[in-house]
Amino acid sequence: MPRAFELFFYANPFSYMTWCYQDALYYGRFEHPTAWLVFPLGSLLALYLGYRIFRKLRPMFGNVL
């Protein structure tokens, strides 16, 4: 991969998920240890933000349905 595109891989949150699955299913060892830290933290952050948004918009969900 060209160095110019490397930034896009690190900015994409799905890259970390893919690297974790590659490590677990293909390599059988930790090839990308940073991905194993970033992926769970990013998942928890997405869960927290989604929960906060849901709680804020909860009164309006009945009108949409």
N, CA, C and O atoms as a Maestro MAE file, in Angstrom:
{
 s_m_m2io_version
 :::
 2.0.0
}

f_m_ct {
 s_m_title
 :::
 protein
 m_atom[260] {
  # First column is atom index #
  i_m_mmod_type
  r_m_x_coord
  r_m_y_coord
  r_m_z_coord
  i_m_residue_number
  s_m_chain_name
  s_m_pdb_residue_name
  s_m_pdb_atom_name
  i_m_atomic_number
  :::
  1 25 0.853 -1.168 0.000 1 A "MET " " N  " 7
  2 3 0.000 0.000 0.000 1 A "MET " " CA " 6
  3 2 0.900 1.231 0.000 1 A "MET " " C  " 6
  4 15 1.894 1.273 0.725 1 A "MET " " O  " 8
  5 25 0.562 2.220 -0.798 2 A "PRO " " N  " 7
  6 3 1.357 3.455 -0.806 2 A "PRO " " CA " 6
  7 2 1.235 4.210 0.517 2 A "PRO " " C  " 6
  8 15 0.186 4.184 1.159 2 A "PRO " " O  " 8
  9 25 2.286 4.863 0.908 3 A "ARG " " N  " 7
  10 3 2.307 5.621 2.164 3 A "ARG " " CA " 6
  11 2 1.254 6.721 2.179 3 A "ARG " " C  " 6
  12 15 0.779 7.099 3.250 3 A "ARG " " O  " 8
  13 25 0.881 7.241 1.017 4 A "ALA " " N  " 7
  14 3 -0.104 8.328 0.952 4 A "ALA " " CA " 6
  15 2 -1.475 7.878 1.452 4 A "ALA " " C  " 6
  16 15 -2.241 8.702 1.952 4 A "ALA " " O  " 8
  17 25 -1.801 6.590 1.329 5 A "PHE " " N  " 7
  18 3 -3.103 6.085 1.741 5 A "PHE " " CA " 6
  19 2 -3.113 5.545 3.168 5 A "PHE " " C  " 6
  20 15 -4.168 5.176 3.684 5 A "PHE " " O  " 8
  21 25 -1.968 5.496 3.795 6 A "GLU " " N  " 7
  22 3 -1.875 4.936 5.141 6 A "GLU " " CA " 6
  23 2 -2.744 5.693 6.144 6 A "GLU " " C  " 6
  24 15 -3.340 5.084 7.033 6 A "GLU " " O  " 8
  25 25 -2.816 6.993 6.008 7 A "LEU " " N  " 7
  26 3 -3.626 7.803 6.912 7 A "LEU " " CA " 6
  27 2 -5.101 7.405 6.842 7 A "LEU " " C  " 6
  28 15 -5.788 7.405 7.863 7 A "LEU " " O  " 8
  29 25 -5.587 7.070 5.662 8 A "PHE " " N  " 7
  30 3 -6.981 6.682 5.508 8 A "PHE " " CA " 6
  31 2 -7.287 5.376 6.234 8 A "PHE " " C  " 6
  32 15 -8.380 5.211 6.775 8 A "PHE " " O  " 8
  33 25 -6.346 4.461 6.250 9 A "PHE " " N  " 7
  34 3 -6.550 3.198 6.956 9 A "PHE " " CA " 6
  35 2 -6.610 3.409 8.469 9 A "PHE " " C  " 6
  36 15 -7.399 2.764 9.160 9 A "PHE " " O  " 8
  37 25 -5.783 4.306 8.974 10 A "TYR " " N  " 7
  38 3 -5.782 4.561 10.409 10 A "TYR " " CA " 6
  39 2 -6.979 5.411 10.837 10 A "TYR " " C  " 6
  40 15 -7.396 5.344 11.994 10 A "TYR " " O  " 8
  41 25 -7.529 6.197 9.938 11 A "ALA " " N  " 7
  42 3 -8.690 7.028 10.261 11 A "ALA " " CA " 6
  43 2 -9.994 6.241 10.158 11 A "ALA " " C  " 6
  44 15 -11.003 6.655 10.729 11 A "ALA " " O  " 8
  45 25 -9.994 5.136 9.458 12 A "ASN " " N  " 7
  46 3 -11.196 4.330 9.274 12 A "ASN " " CA " 6
  47 2 -11.389 3.398 10.480 12 A "ASN " " C  " 6
  48 15 -10.527 2.560 10.747 12 A "ASN " " O  " 8
  49 25 -12.503 3.529 11.210 13 A "PRO " " N  " 7
  50 3 -12.697 2.673 12.388 13 A "PRO " " CA " 6
  51 2 -12.891 1.200 12.034 13 A "PRO " " C  " 6
  52 15 -12.624 0.333 12.867 13 A "PRO " " O  " 8
  53 25 -13.343 0.901 10.832 14 A "PHE " " N  " 7
  54 3 -13.540 -0.495 10.445 14 A "PHE " " CA " 6
  55 2 -12.222 -1.207 10.164 14 A "PHE " " C  " 6
  56 15 -12.175 -2.437 10.153 14 A "PHE " " O  " 8
  57 25 -11.165 -0.458 9.938 15 A "SER " " N  " 7
  58 3 -9.855 -1.077 9.745 15 A "SER " " CA " 6
  59 2 -9.426 -1.804 11.010 15 A "SER " " C  " 6
  60 15 -8.884 -2.907 10.938 15 A "SER " " O  " 8
  61 25 -9.660 -1.207 12.148 16 A "TYR " " N  " 7
  62 3 -9.257 -1.833 13.406 16 A "TYR " " CA " 6
  63 2 -10.042 -3.112 13.659 16 A "TYR " " C  " 6
  64 15 -9.493 -4.097 14.154 16 A "TYR " " O  " 8
  65 25 -11.321 -3.095 13.322 17 A "MET " " N  " 7
  66 3 -12.133 -4.299 13.472 17 A "MET " " CA " 6
  67 2 -11.610 -5.395 12.551 17 A "MET " " C  " 6
  68 15 -11.501 -6.552 12.957 17 A "MET " " O  " 8
  69 25 -11.288 -5.034 11.320 18 A "THR " " N  " 7
  70 3 -10.783 -6.006 10.361 18 A "THR " " CA " 6
  71 2 -9.454 -6.588 10.824 18 A "THR " " C  " 6
  72 15 -9.233 -7.795 10.717 18 A "THR " " O  " 8
  73 25 -8.571 -5.740 11.335 19 A "TRP " " N  " 7
  74 3 -7.281 -6.229 11.808 19 A "TRP " " CA " 6
  75 2 -7.447 -7.172 12.993 19 A "TRP " " C  " 6
  76 15 -6.702 -8.146 13.099 19 A "TRP " " O  " 8
  77 25 -8.389 -6.918 13.876 20 A "CYS " " N  " 7
  78 3 -8.623 -7.819 15.013 20 A "CYS " " CA " 6
  79 2 -9.134 -9.177 14.535 20 A "CYS " " C  " 6
  80 15 -8.694 -10.215 15.029 20 A "CYS " " O  " 8
  81 25 -10.061 -9.172 13.573 21 A "TYR " " N  " 7
  82 3 -10.557 -10.434 13.037 21 A "TYR " " CA " 6
  83 2 -9.461 -11.186 12.279 21 A "TYR " " C  " 6
  84 15 -9.386 -12.412 12.355 21 A "TYR " " O  " 8
  85 25 -8.621 -10.464 11.557 22 A "GLN " " N  " 7
  86 3 -7.502 -11.118 10.874 22 A "GLN " " CA " 6
  87 2 -6.577 -11.782 11.882 22 A "GLN " " C  " 6
  88 15 -6.153 -12.921 11.687 22 A "GLN " " O  " 8
  89 25 -6.265 -11.076 12.953 23 A "ASP " " N  " 7
  90 3 -5.383 -11.643 13.973 23 A "ASP " " CA " 6
  91 2 -5.981 -12.906 14.573 23 A "ASP " " C  " 6
  92 15 -5.281 -13.901 14.758 23 A "ASP " " O  " 8
  93 25 -7.264 -12.869 14.875 24 A "ALA " " N  " 7
  94 3 -7.898 -14.002 15.548 24 A "ALA " " CA " 6
  95 2 -8.123 -15.190 14.609 24 A "ALA " " C  " 6
  96 15 -7.906 -16.336 15.002 24 A "ALA " " O  " 8
  97 25 -8.551 -14.928 13.381 25 A "LEU " " N  " 7
  98 3 -8.943 -16.023 12.493 25 A "LEU " " CA " 6
  99 2 -7.852 -16.468 11.515 25 A "LEU " " C  " 6
  100 15 -7.770 -17.647 11.170 25 A "LEU " " O  " 8
  101 25 -7.030 -15.542 11.077 26 A "TYR " " N  " 7
  102 3 -6.044 -15.889 10.059 26 A "TYR " " CA " 6
  103 2 -4.651 -16.125 10.643 26 A "TYR " " C  " 6
  104 15 -4.037 -17.163 10.396 26 A "TYR " " O  " 8
  105 25 -4.162 -15.168 11.409 27 A "TYR " " N  " 7
  106 3 -2.801 -15.281 11.933 27 A "TYR " " CA " 6
  107 2 -2.721 -16.163 13.169 27 A "TYR " " C  " 6
  108 15 -1.752 -16.903 13.340 27 A "TYR " " O  " 8
  109 25 -3.723 -16.094 14.029 28 A "GLY " " N  " 7
  110 3 -3.689 -16.876 15.252 28 A "GLY " " CA " 6
  111 2 -2.800 -16.276 16.328 28 A "GLY " " C  " 6
  112 15 -2.466 -16.941 17.309 28 A "GLY " " O  " 8
  113 25 -2.422 -15.029 16.143 29 A "ARG " " N  " 7
  114 3 -1.587 -14.326 17.124 29 A "ARG " " CA " 6
  115 2 -1.839 -12.825 16.980 29 A "ARG " " C  " 6
  116 15 -2.539 -12.390 16.065 29 A "ARG " " O  " 8
  117 25 -1.270 -12.048 17.880 30 A "PHE " " N  " 7
  118 3 -1.452 -10.598 17.869 30 A "PHE " " CA " 6
  119 2 -0.477 -9.950 16.889 30 A "PHE " " C  " 6
  120 15 0.671 -9.677 17.240 30 A "PHE " " O  " 8
  121 25 -0.927 -9.709 15.677 31 A "GLU " " N  " 7
  122 3 -0.111 -9.012 14.679 31 A "GLU " " CA " 6
  123 2 -0.297 -7.501 14.780 31 A "GLU " " C  " 6
  124 15 0.614 -6.740 14.455 31 A "GLU " " O  " 8
  125 25 -1.469 -7.066 15.227 32 A "HIS " " N  " 7
  126 3 -1.800 -5.643 15.328 32 A "HIS " " CA " 6
  127 2 -2.252 -5.337 16.754 32 A "HIS " " C  " 6
  128 15 -3.451 -5.184 16.991 32 A "HIS " " O  " 8
  129 25 -1.330 -5.245 17.706 33 A "PRO " " N  " 7
  130 3 -1.730 -5.039 19.099 33 A "PRO " " CA " 6
  131 2 -2.441 -3.706 19.330 33 A "PRO " " C  " 6
  132 15 -3.286 -3.612 20.220 33 A "PRO " " O  " 8
  133 25 -2.120 -2.689 18.559 34 A "THR " " N  " 7
  134 3 -2.792 -1.398 18.724 34 A "THR " " CA " 6
  135 2 -4.267 -1.518 18.375 34 A "THR " " C  " 6
  136 15 -5.114 -0.895 19.016 34 A "THR " " O  " 8
  137 25 -4.572 -2.312 17.366 35 A "ALA " " N  " 7
  138 3 -5.967 -2.496 16.965 35 A "ALA " " CA " 6
  139 2 -6.782 -3.140 18.091 35 A "ALA " " C  " 6
  140 15 -7.969 -2.849 18.240 35 A "ALA " " O  " 8
  141 25 -6.157 -4.003 18.872 36 A "TRP " " N  " 7
  142 3 -6.858 -4.650 19.975 36 A "TRP " " CA " 6
  143 2 -7.172 -3.670 21.105 36 A "TRP " " C  " 6
  144 15 -8.032 -3.951 21.939 36 A "TRP " " O  " 8
  145 25 -6.500 -2.544 21.144 37 A "LEU " " N  " 7
  146 3 -6.807 -1.496 22.118 37 A "LEU " " CA " 6
  147 2 -7.805 -0.486 21.559 37 A "LEU " " C  " 6
  148 15 -8.729 -0.064 22.254 37 A "LEU " " O  " 8
  149 25 -7.613 -0.108 20.309 38 A "VAL " " N  " 7
  150 3 -8.450 0.929 19.705 38 A "VAL " " CA " 6
  151 2 -9.858 0.414 19.429 38 A "VAL " " C  " 6
  152 15 -10.828 1.132 19.675 38 A "VAL " " O  " 8
  153 25 -9.995 -0.802 18.929 39 A "PHE " " N  " 7
  154 3 -11.310 -1.333 18.560 39 A "PHE " " CA " 6
  155 2 -12.277 -1.419 19.743 39 A "PHE " " C  " 6
  156 15 -13.402 -0.934 19.618 39 A "PHE " " O  " 8
  157 25 -11.903 -2.008 20.882 40 A "PRO " " N  " 7
  158 3 -12.855 -2.039 22.001 40 A "PRO " " CA " 6
  159 2 -13.164 -0.644 22.558 40 A "PRO " " C  " 6
  160 15 -14.304 -0.363 22.929 40 A "PRO " " O  " 8
  161 25 -12.161 0.217 22.615 41 A "LEU " " N  " 7
  162 3 -12.418 1.572 23.116 41 A "LEU " " CA " 6
  163 2 -13.337 2.344 22.175 41 A "LEU " " C  " 6
  164 15 -14.227 3.065 22.626 41 A "LEU " " O  " 8
  165 25 -13.128 2.196 20.883 42 A "GLY " " N  " 7
  166 3 -14.007 2.841 19.907 42 A "GLY " " CA " 6
  167 2 -15.422 2.286 19.964 42 A "GLY " " C  " 6
  168 15 -16.390 3.027 19.793 42 A "GLY " " O  " 8
  169 25 -15.546 0.984 20.203 43 A "SER " " N  " 7
  170 3 -16.870 0.370 20.323 43 A "SER " " CA " 6
  171 2 -17.605 0.894 21.553 43 A "SER " " C  " 6
  172 15 -18.797 1.192 21.487 43 A "SER " " O  " 8
  173 25 -16.905 1.004 22.654 44 A "LEU " " N  " 7
  174 3 -17.531 1.532 23.870 44 A "LEU " " CA " 6
  175 2 -17.907 2.998 23.705 44 A "LEU " " C  " 6
  176 15 -18.945 3.431 24.207 44 A "LEU " " O  " 8
  177 25 -17.085 3.758 23.016 45 A "LEU " " N  " 7
  178 3 -17.398 5.157 22.746 45 A "LEU " " CA " 6
  179 2 -18.647 5.270 21.864 45 A "LEU " " C  " 6
  180 15 -19.503 6.120 22.110 45 A "LEU " " O  " 8
  181 25 -18.753 4.422 20.845 46 A "ALA " " N  " 7
  182 3 -19.934 4.431 19.976 46 A "ALA " " CA " 6
  183 2 -21.183 4.031 20.760 46 A "ALA " " C  " 6
  184 15 -22.252 4.606 20.551 46 A "ALA " " O  " 8
  185 25 -21.062 3.061 21.650 47 A "LEU " " N  " 7
  186 3 -22.188 2.652 22.490 47 A "LEU " " CA " 6
  187 2 -22.626 3.791 23.391 47 A "LEU " " C  " 6
  188 15 -23.821 4.058 23.519 47 A "LEU " " O  " 8
  189 25 -21.678 4.459 24.012 48 A "TYR " " N  " 7
  190 3 -21.990 5.565 24.911 48 A "TYR " " CA " 6
  191 2 -22.663 6.715 24.164 48 A "TYR " " C  " 6
  192 15 -23.677 7.246 24.617 48 A "TYR " " O  " 8
  193 25 -22.099 7.093 23.025 49 A "LEU " " N  " 7
  194 3 -22.700 8.192 22.257 49 A "LEU " " CA " 6
  195 2 -24.082 7.825 21.730 49 A "LEU " " C  " 6
  196 15 -24.990 8.657 21.748 49 A "LEU " " O  " 8
  197 25 -24.251 6.598 21.264 50 A "GLY " " N  " 7
  198 3 -25.563 6.151 20.798 50 A "GLY " " CA " 6
  199 2 -26.598 6.163 21.916 50 A "GLY " " C  " 6
  200 15 -27.748 6.551 21.706 50 A "GLY " " O  " 8
  201 25 -26.184 5.738 23.097 51 A "TYR " " N  " 7
  202 3 -27.094 5.748 24.238 51 A "TYR " " CA " 6
  203 2 -27.491 7.167 24.618 51 A "TYR " " C  " 6
  204 15 -28.659 7.435 24.896 51 A "TYR " " O  " 8
  205 25 -26.522 8.074 24.630 52 A "ARG " " N  " 7
  206 3 -26.809 9.481 24.958 52 A "ARG " " CA " 6
  207 2 -27.765 10.101 23.945 52 A "ARG " " C  " 6
  208 15 -28.697 10.811 24.322 52 A "ARG " " O  " 8
  209 25 -27.541 9.839 22.676 53 A "ILE " " N  " 7
  210 3 -28.413 10.373 21.637 53 A "ILE " " CA " 6
  211 2 -29.804 9.778 21.762 53 A "ILE " " C  " 6
  212 15 -30.796 10.495 21.628 53 A "ILE " " O  " 8
  213 25 -29.893 8.481 22.016 54 A "PHE " " N  " 7
  214 3 -31.195 7.835 22.179 54 A "PHE " " CA " 6
  215 2 -31.956 8.424 23.360 54 A "PHE " " C  " 6
  216 15 -33.147 8.715 23.250 54 A "PHE " " O  " 8
  217 25 -31.276 8.601 24.487 55 A "ARG " " N  " 7
  218 3 -31.939 9.168 25.668 55 A "ARG " " CA " 6
  219 2 -32.447 10.577 25.400 55 A "ARG " " C  " 6
  220 15 -33.511 10.957 25.887 55 A "ARG " " O  " 8
  221 25 -31.690 11.357 24.624 56 A "LYS " " N  " 7
  222 3 -32.098 12.725 24.328 56 A "LYS " " CA " 6
  223 2 -33.298 12.760 23.374 56 A "LYS " " C  " 6
  224 15 -34.178 13.610 23.517 56 A "LYS " " O  " 8
  225 25 -33.335 11.854 22.418 57 A "LEU " " N  " 7
  226 3 -34.377 11.827 21.400 57 A "LEU " " CA " 6
  227 2 -35.532 10.881 21.730 57 A "LEU " " C  " 6
  228 15 -36.466 10.752 20.938 57 A "LEU " " O  " 8
  229 25 -35.481 10.236 22.857 58 A "ARG " " N  " 7
  230 3 -36.470 9.240 23.249 58 A "ARG " " CA " 6
  231 2 -37.911 9.745 23.211 58 A "ARG " " C  " 6
  232 15 -38.774 9.005 22.739 58 A "ARG " " O  " 8
  233 25 -38.225 10.940 23.671 59 A "PRO " " N  " 7
  234 3 -39.615 11.379 23.627 59 A "PRO " " CA " 6
  235 2 -40.189 11.515 22.209 59 A "PRO " " C  " 6
  236 15 -41.406 11.482 22.032 59 A "PRO " " O  " 8
  237 25 -39.342 11.664 21.228 60 A "MET " " N  " 7
  238 3 -39.813 11.863 19.848 60 A "MET " " CA " 6
  239 2 -39.953 10.558 19.071 60 A "MET " " C  " 6
  240 15 -40.502 10.576 17.969 60 A "MET " " O  " 8
  241 25 -39.482 9.425 19.594 61 A "PHE " " N  " 7
  242 3 -39.544 8.181 18.836 61 A "PHE " " CA " 6
  243 2 -40.965 7.716 18.577 61 A "PHE " " C  " 6
  244 15 -41.231 7.120 17.534 61 A "PHE " " O  " 8
  245 25 -41.880 7.968 19.490 62 A "GLY " " N  " 7
  246 3 -43.277 7.578 19.284 62 A "GLY " " CA " 6
  247 2 -43.910 8.295 18.109 62 A "GLY " " C  " 6
  248 15 -44.734 7.709 17.407 62 A "GLY " " O  " 8
  249 25 -43.559 9.515 17.883 63 A "ASN " " N  " 7
  250 3 -44.093 10.262 16.755 63 A "ASN " " CA " 6
  251 2 -43.571 9.747 15.415 63 A "ASN " " C  " 6
  252 15 -44.275 9.786 14.406 63 A "ASN " " O  " 8
  253 25 -42.350 9.270 15.420 64 A "VAL " " N  " 7
  254 3 -41.759 8.768 14.175 64 A "VAL " " CA " 6
  255 2 -42.342 7.416 13.810 64 A "VAL " " C  " 6
  256 15 -42.567 7.136 12.633 64 A "VAL " " O  " 8
  257 25 -42.586 6.585 14.791 65 A "LEU " " N  " 7
  258 3 -43.121 5.250 14.515 65 A "LEU " " CA " 6
  259 2 -44.576 5.350 14.164 65 A "LEU " " C  " 6
  260 15 -45.217 4.334 13.895 65 A "LEU " " O  " 8
  :::
 }
 m_bond[259] {
  # First column is bond index #
  i_m_from
  i_m_to
  i_m_order
  :::
  1 1 2 1
  2 2 3 1
  3 3 4 2
  4 3 5 1
  5 5 6 1
  6 6 7 1
  7 7 8 2
  8 7 9 1
  9 9 10 1
  10 10 11 1
  11 11 12 2
  12 11 13 1
  13 13 14 1
  14 14 15 1
  15 15 16 2
  16 15 17 1
  17 17 18 1
  18 18 19 1
  19 19 20 2
  20 19 21 1
  21 21 22 1
  22 22 23 1
  23 23 24 2
  24 23 25 1
  25 25 26 1
  26 26 27 1
  27 27 28 2
  28 27 29 1
  29 29 30 1
  30 30 31 1
  31 31 32 2
  32 31 33 1
  33 33 34 1
  34 34 35 1
  35 35 36 2
  36 35 37 1
  37 37 38 1
  38 38 39 1
  39 39 40 2
  40 39 41 1
  41 41 42 1
  42 42 43 1
  43 43 44 2
  44 43 45 1
  45 45 46 1
  46 46 47 1
  47 47 48 2
  48 47 49 1
  49 49 50 1
  50 50 51 1
  51 51 52 2
  52 51 53 1
  53 53 54 1
  54 54 55 1
  55 55 56 2
  56 55 57 1
  57 57 58 1
  58 58 59 1
  59 59 60 2
  60 59 61 1
  61 61 62 1
  62 62 63 1
  63 63 64 2
  64 63 65 1
  65 65 66 1
  66 66 67 1
  67 67 68 2
  68 67 69 1
  69 69 70 1
  70 70 71 1
  71 71 72 2
  72 71 73 1
  73 73 74 1
  74 74 75 1
  75 75 76 2
  76 75 77 1
  77 77 78 1
  78 78 79 1
  79 79 80 2
  80 79 81 1
  81 81 82 1
  82 82 83 1
  83 83 84 2
  84 83 85 1
  85 85 86 1
  86 86 87 1
  87 87 88 2
  88 87 89 1
  89 89 90 1
  90 90 91 1
  91 91 92 2
  92 91 93 1
  93 93 94 1
  94 94 95 1
  95 95 96 2
  96 95 97 1
  97 97 98 1
  98 98 99 1
  99 99 100 2
  100 99 101 1
  101 101 102 1
  102 102 103 1
  103 103 104 2
  104 103 105 1
  105 105 106 1
  106 106 107 1
  107 107 108 2
  108 107 109 1
  109 109 110 1
  110 110 111 1
  111 111 112 2
  112 111 113 1
  113 113 114 1
  114 114 115 1
  115 115 116 2
  116 115 117 1
  117 117 118 1
  118 118 119 1
  119 119 120 2
  120 119 121 1
  121 121 122 1
  122 122 123 1
  123 123 124 2
  124 123 125 1
  125 125 126 1
  126 126 127 1
  127 127 128 2
  128 127 129 1
  129 129 130 1
  130 130 131 1
  131 131 132 2
  132 131 133 1
  133 133 134 1
  134 134 135 1
  135 135 136 2
  136 135 137 1
  137 137 138 1
  138 138 139 1
  139 139 140 2
  140 139 141 1
  141 141 142 1
  142 142 143 1
  143 143 144 2
  144 143 145 1
  145 145 146 1
  146 146 147 1
  147 147 148 2
  148 147 149 1
  149 149 150 1
  150 150 151 1
  151 151 152 2
  152 151 153 1
  153 153 154 1
  154 154 155 1
  155 155 156 2
  156 155 157 1
  157 157 158 1
  158 158 159 1
  159 159 160 2
  160 159 161 1
  161 161 162 1
  162 162 163 1
  163 163 164 2
  164 163 165 1
  165 165 166 1
  166 166 167 1
  167 167 168 2
  168 167 169 1
  169 169 170 1
  170 170 171 1
  171 171 172 2
  172 171 173 1
  173 173 174 1
  174 174 175 1
  175 175 176 2
  176 175 177 1
  177 177 178 1
  178 178 179 1
  179 179 180 2
  180 179 181 1
  181 181 182 1
  182 182 183 1
  183 183 184 2
  184 183 185 1
  185 185 186 1
  186 186 187 1
  187 187 188 2
  188 187 189 1
  189 189 190 1
  190 190 191 1
  191 191 192 2
  192 191 193 1
  193 193 194 1
  194 194 195 1
  195 195 196 2
  196 195 197 1
  197 197 198 1
  198 198 199 1
  199 199 200 2
  200 199 201 1
  201 201 202 1
  202 202 203 1
  203 203 204 2
  204 203 205 1
  205 205 206 1
  206 206 207 1
  207 207 208 2
  208 207 209 1
  209 209 210 1
  210 210 211 1
  211 211 212 2
  212 211 213 1
  213 213 214 1
  214 214 215 1
  215 215 216 2
  216 215 217 1
  217 217 218 1
  218 218 219 1
  219 219 220 2
  220 219 221 1
  221 221 222 1
  222 222 223 1
  223 223 224 2
  224 223 225 1
  225 225 226 1
  226 226 227 1
  227 227 228 2
  228 227 229 1
  229 229 230 1
  230 230 231 1
  231 231 232 2
  232 231 233 1
  233 233 234 1
  234 234 235 1
  235 235 236 2
  236 235 237 1
  237 237 238 1
  238 238 239 1
  239 239 240 2
  240 239 241 1
  241 241 242 1
  242 242 243 1
  243 243 244 2
  244 243 245 1
  245 245 246 1
  246 246 247 1
  247 247 248 2
  248 247 249 1
  249 249 250 1
  250 250 251 1
  251 251 252 2
  252 251 253 1
  253 253 254 1
  254 254 255 1
  255 255 256 2
  256 255 257 1
  257 257 258 1
  258 258 259 1
  259 259 260 2
  :::
 }
}
